[in-house]
Every structure is written in C-alpha cells, then in structure tokens.
Amino acid sequence: MNPIVLIPARLASTRLPAKALADIHGLPMIVHVLRRAEEADIGAVVVATDTPAIAEAVQAAGGRAVMTGDHHQSGSDRIAEALARLDPEGRHDVIVNVQGDLPSIAPRAIRASLAPMVDPAVALATLVAEIKEDADRTASQVVKMIGSEIAPGRFRCLYFTRATAPWGEGPLWHHIGLYAWRRDALSRFVALPPSALEQREKLEQLRALEAGMRIDAMVVDDVPLGVDTLSDLDKARRLLAGPAA
C-alpha cells in the first residue's frame, strides 16, 4: 500500500464557529489533528480546506495544505477533489480520511484503520469502540455499528444506525467516523447520489453499504473526542494539557 492521510477542514460550523482555528495550548485545533496524523507515520499528511486562514495556519506549523472548492457537502467530497489535485498520477492507492475536529485521536487508531485494507475485497475500513456508558446505548448522536466479527477485533459491517441495535444481550459498538478508502471506492462513492437510508439515518456511510461496498471495522480502545461545542473544546484542552500537547 501507498497511503496518504487527508484531513478535510472548513471554517463554517453552526455550533462552534471557526472551530478548526480554535486555540488549544497555543496551537489551532487543526494543527493538533495534523500532529496526530503525522505521528501515525503511515504516509504523507495533507489538510484539505476551502479556507485560506486554515491553510496558512497549517503551513505556519510546517504542515502541508491544499485548497479545494467551497461547494462540498461532505468531507468525502472534499478529499476526493484534494486527491485529484495532489496525485493525478494515481500513486496513492489508499486514502485515510481523518476528521479535522479530532484533536485527541490516537496515532495508533489511525494506523489501525489500514489493517483491513490488505484484503482486496474491502472497499473501505473504519473504527469502532465498545460502548461503556448506558446513556450512550440509547443516544441518537452515538452511531452504532452492527456487524459480524470475522477475526478478533475486526468486524464486517452490516449496518450503521442511530437506534439502539442490535437487540439482545451483548456489546454495542460506537462507530468512529475515520475511514481508510481504497482509491477506486472513493471515486465510485462520491459519484453516487445520496441513498435512501443515508438520507433517513443521516449517515453517509450507508450510501457505500447500499451500493454493495464492503466495509470492515477495527476495534480500538477509546472513542476520540469530537469537538462540536465550547464544552467539547474545554474537554479537549484538558485532555491535551501538559508536555504532550
């Protein structure tokens, strides 16, 4: 494999405006995500953005950024454009999409997403963590993965839902929105119209499942904090306090 890590980032955010540039111990949040991706050490890391201020912040920190259009409806669309600009020759066969609001993502979790990609039948891979809190089992904002375990710590994904599922005794799995895409699968995905279940559940990955793409998931220890509110930002500052920040 010859992977590349792409981090989509934009300035517009309804709940926490300009969150990509929010200060966390002297660095913009997007730079913390960049650092975690670099520490994963799986390939080149590039931030894909429609905002010059984000690109400038990344470049000031020694990172690389590529400008994209401001019309994209999703991070998948943005990284597809970025990939075409960065690598028109098709050298990178796997694209790891790391969300730009995960400043505490563990580098080992990013690395874990590559494990299923050695199987050519897998179109894309993602991450899950076991749900530990009772409230999260029923919370609609916690997306659950339903899948069949095909190896220790690895699932073949059958469905994703905001409902509490599957029924009965046993663990529930919190889906983490980080994806490793096979290049041709990403191209196919962004060319497809939104699917019925995707629109109903408001979960983009269902488009891939409805199109017959195989998604595998690796189990990781923890769900990284996604920063969507001021409260989340405060938590991120506490998590990243100290020399490691």
C-alpha positions as CSV (number, residue, x, y, z in Angstrom):
1,M,0.0,0.0,0.0
2,N,1.0,3.6,-0.5
3,P,-1.4,5.5,1.7
4,I,-2.0,9.2,2.1
5,V,-3.8,10.9,5.0
6,L,-6.2,13.7,4.1
7,I,-7.8,15.9,6.7
8,P,-10.8,17.9,5.5
9,A,-11.4,21.2,7.3
10,R,-13.6,24.2,6.8
11,L,-14.2,27.3,8.8
12,A,-18.0,27.2,8.7
13,S,-19.5,25.4,11.7
14,T,-23.0,26.1,13.1
15,R,-22.4,25.0,16.7
16,L,-18.8,26.2,17.2
17,P,-17.8,28.8,14.5
18,A,-14.2,28.7,13.3
19,K,-13.5,25.6,15.4
20,A,-10.7,24.5,13.1
21,L,-8.7,27.5,14.3
22,A,-9.7,27.3,18.0
23,D,-6.7,27.7,20.2
24,I,-5.6,24.6,22.2
25,H,-2.5,25.4,24.2
26,G,-1.1,27.8,21.7
27,L,-1.9,25.8,18.5
28,P,-5.0,25.8,16.3
29,M,-7.1,22.6,16.7
30,I,-6.4,21.6,13.1
31,V,-2.7,21.6,13.8
32,H,-3.2,19.2,16.7
33,V,-5.1,16.8,14.3
34,L,-2.2,17.3,11.8
35,R,0.3,16.3,14.5
36,R,-1.6,13.1,15.5
37,A,-1.8,12.1,11.9
38,E,1.9,12.7,11.4
39,E,2.7,10.7,14.5
40,A,0.8,7.7,13.0
41,D,3.6,7.6,10.4
42,I,1.7,5.9,7.6
43,G,2.3,8.3,4.8
44,A,2.1,11.9,3.7
45,V,-0.4,14.1,5.6
46,V,-2.3,17.0,3.9
47,V,-5.1,19.2,5.1
48,A,-7.8,19.8,2.5
49,T,-9.6,23.1,3.0
50,D,-11.6,25.9,1.4
51,T,-10.4,28.5,3.8
52,P,-7.1,30.4,3.3
53,A,-6.7,31.0,7.1
54,I,-6.7,27.3,7.7
55,A,-4.2,26.6,5.0
56,E,-2.0,29.4,6.4
57,A,-2.2,28.0,10.0
58,V,-1.2,24.6,8.7
59,Q,1.7,25.9,6.7
60,A,2.9,28.1,9.6
61,A,3.2,24.9,11.6
62,G,5.3,23.2,9.0
63,G,2.4,21.2,7.5
64,R,1.0,20.9,4.0
65,A,-2.4,22.1,2.8
66,V,-4.3,22.0,-0.4
67,M,-7.1,24.4,-1.4
68,T,-10.5,22.9,-2.5
69,G,-13.8,24.4,-3.6
70,D,-16.3,25.7,-1.1
71,H,-19.3,23.8,-2.5
72,H,-18.6,20.4,-1.0
73,Q,-21.4,18.7,1.1
74,S,-19.1,16.3,2.9
75,G,-15.5,15.6,3.8
76,S,-15.5,12.7,1.4
77,D,-16.3,15.1,-1.5
78,R,-13.5,17.4,-0.3
79,I,-10.8,14.8,0.0
80,A,-11.8,13.4,-3.5
81,E,-11.1,16.8,-5.0
82,A,-7.9,17.2,-3.0
83,L,-6.7,13.8,-4.1
84,A,-7.2,14.7,-7.7
85,R,-5.2,17.9,-7.3
86,L,-2.4,16.3,-5.2
87,D,-2.0,13.0,-7.0
88,P,-3.3,13.0,-10.6
89,E,-0.9,10.1,-11.4
90,G,-2.7,7.8,-9.0
91,R,0.3,6.9,-6.9
92,H,-1.6,6.7,-3.6
93,D,-4.0,3.7,-3.6
94,V,-5.4,4.1,-0.1
95,I,-6.7,7.4,1.4
96,V,-7.2,7.8,5.1
97,N,-9.8,10.4,5.9
98,V,-9.2,11.9,9.4
99,Q,-11.8,14.4,10.6
100,G,-10.4,17.8,11.4
101,D,-12.2,18.1,14.7
102,L,-10.5,15.1,16.4
103,P,-7.5,16.7,18.2
104,S,-7.0,13.8,20.6
105,I,-7.2,11.0,18.1
106,A,-4.6,8.4,18.9
107,P,-2.0,7.8,16.2
108,R,-2.4,4.0,16.8
109,A,-6.1,4.3,15.9
110,I,-5.2,5.9,12.6
111,R,-2.8,3.1,11.9
112,A,-5.4,0.5,12.8
113,S,-7.6,1.6,10.0
114,L,-5.2,0.3,7.5
115,A,-5.3,-3.3,8.7
116,P,-8.3,-4.4,6.7
117,M,-7.0,-2.9,3.5
118,V,-4.6,-5.8,2.9
119,D,-7.8,-7.7,1.8
120,P,-8.7,-6.6,-1.7
121,A,-12.4,-7.4,-1.1
122,V,-12.6,-4.5,1.4
123,A,-13.6,-1.2,-0.2
124,L,-13.2,0.9,3.0
125,A,-12.3,0.5,6.6
126,T,-13.3,2.3,9.7
127,L,-13.1,2.1,13.5
128,V,-15.4,1.2,16.4
129,A,-15.1,1.1,20.2
130,E,-17.3,-0.7,22.7
131,I,-20.0,1.4,24.3
132,K,-19.4,1.5,28.0
133,E,-21.9,4.1,29.2
134,D,-25.6,3.2,29.5
135,A,-26.7,6.6,28.2
136,D,-24.7,6.1,25.0
137,R,-26.6,2.9,24.2
138,T,-29.8,4.9,23.5
139,A,-28.3,8.3,22.4
140,S,-29.1,9.1,18.8
141,Q,-25.9,11.1,18.4
142,V,-23.9,7.9,19.1
143,V,-23.8,5.9,15.9
144,K,-23.9,2.2,16.3
145,M,-22.2,-0.4,14.1
146,I,-23.9,-3.7,13.5
147,G,-21.5,-6.3,12.2
148,S,-20.2,-9.8,12.2
149,E,-16.9,-10.5,13.9
150,I,-14.6,-12.1,11.3
151,A,-11.4,-12.0,13.4
152,P,-10.5,-10.9,16.9
153,G,-11.1,-7.2,17.0
154,R,-12.3,-7.0,13.4
155,F,-15.9,-6.8,12.0
156,R,-17.5,-6.9,8.7
157,C,-20.0,-4.1,8.9
158,L,-23.7,-4.9,8.0
159,Y,-25.4,-1.7,9.0
160,F,-25.0,1.6,10.9
161,T,-27.8,3.2,12.9
162,R,-28.6,5.9,15.4
163,A,-31.0,3.4,17.1
164,T,-30.1,1.0,19.9
165,A,-29.0,-2.1,18.0
166,P,-28.6,-5.0,17.7
167,W,-31.3,-6.3,20.1
168,G,-30.5,-8.6,23.0
169,E,-27.6,-9.2,25.3
170,G,-24.1,-8.3,24.3
171,P,-21.9,-5.4,23.5
172,L,-22.8,-2.4,21.3
173,W,-20.3,-0.7,19.1
174,H,-19.8,3.0,18.8
175,H,-18.8,3.9,15.2
176,I,-15.9,6.3,14.9
177,G,-16.0,8.4,11.7
178,L,-12.5,7.8,10.4
179,Y,-12.2,6.0,7.1
180,A,-9.5,4.3,5.0
181,W,-10.7,4.3,1.4
182,R,-9.5,2.3,-1.5
183,R,-9.0,4.9,-4.2
184,D,-11.4,3.4,-6.7
185,A,-14.0,3.0,-4.0
186,L,-13.8,6.7,-3.0
187,S,-14.2,7.7,-6.7
188,R,-17.2,5.5,-7.0
189,F,-18.7,6.7,-3.7
190,V,-18.6,10.4,-4.5
191,A,-20.1,9.8,-7.9
192,L,-23.2,8.1,-6.4
193,P,-26.3,10.1,-5.4
194,P,-27.2,10.1,-1.7
195,S,-29.0,6.9,-0.9
196,A,-32.4,6.4,0.8
197,L,-31.1,5.0,4.1
198,E,-28.3,7.6,4.1
199,Q,-30.9,10.4,4.0
200,R,-33.1,8.7,6.5
201,E,-30.5,8.0,9.2
202,K,-28.3,11.0,8.1
203,L,-25.3,8.6,7.9
204,E,-23.1,9.0,4.8
205,Q,-21.5,5.5,5.1
206,L,-24.9,3.9,4.4
207,R,-24.5,5.0,0.8
208,A,-21.5,2.8,0.5
209,L,-23.3,-0.2,2.0
210,E,-26.4,0.3,-0.2
211,A,-24.1,0.3,-3.2
212,G,-22.7,-3.1,-2.2
213,M,-19.3,-1.8,-0.9
214,R,-17.7,-3.9,1.8
215,I,-16.8,-2.0,5.0
216,D,-14.7,-3.6,7.7
217,A,-14.1,-2.1,11.1
218,M,-11.3,-2.4,13.6
219,V,-11.8,-2.2,17.3
220,V,-9.9,0.5,19.2
221,D,-9.8,1.2,22.9
222,D,-11.4,4.6,23.1
223,V,-13.7,7.0,21.1
224,P,-11.8,10.1,20.3
225,L,-13.4,13.4,21.4
226,G,-15.1,15.2,18.6
227,V,-15.1,18.9,19.1
228,D,-18.5,20.4,18.3
229,T,-19.3,22.8,21.2
230,L,-17.5,25.1,23.6
231,S,-17.8,22.4,26.2
232,D,-16.1,19.9,23.9
233,L,-13.3,22.4,23.3
234,D,-12.8,22.8,27.1
235,K,-12.5,19.0,27.4
236,A,-10.0,18.9,24.5
237,R,-7.9,21.5,26.3
238,R,-7.9,19.3,29.4
239,L,-7.1,16.2,27.5
240,L,-4.2,17.8,25.7
241,A,-2.8,19.6,28.7
242,G,0.9,19.0,29.6
243,P,4.1,18.4,27.7
244,A,2.4,16.0,25.2
245,A,0.2,18.9,23.9
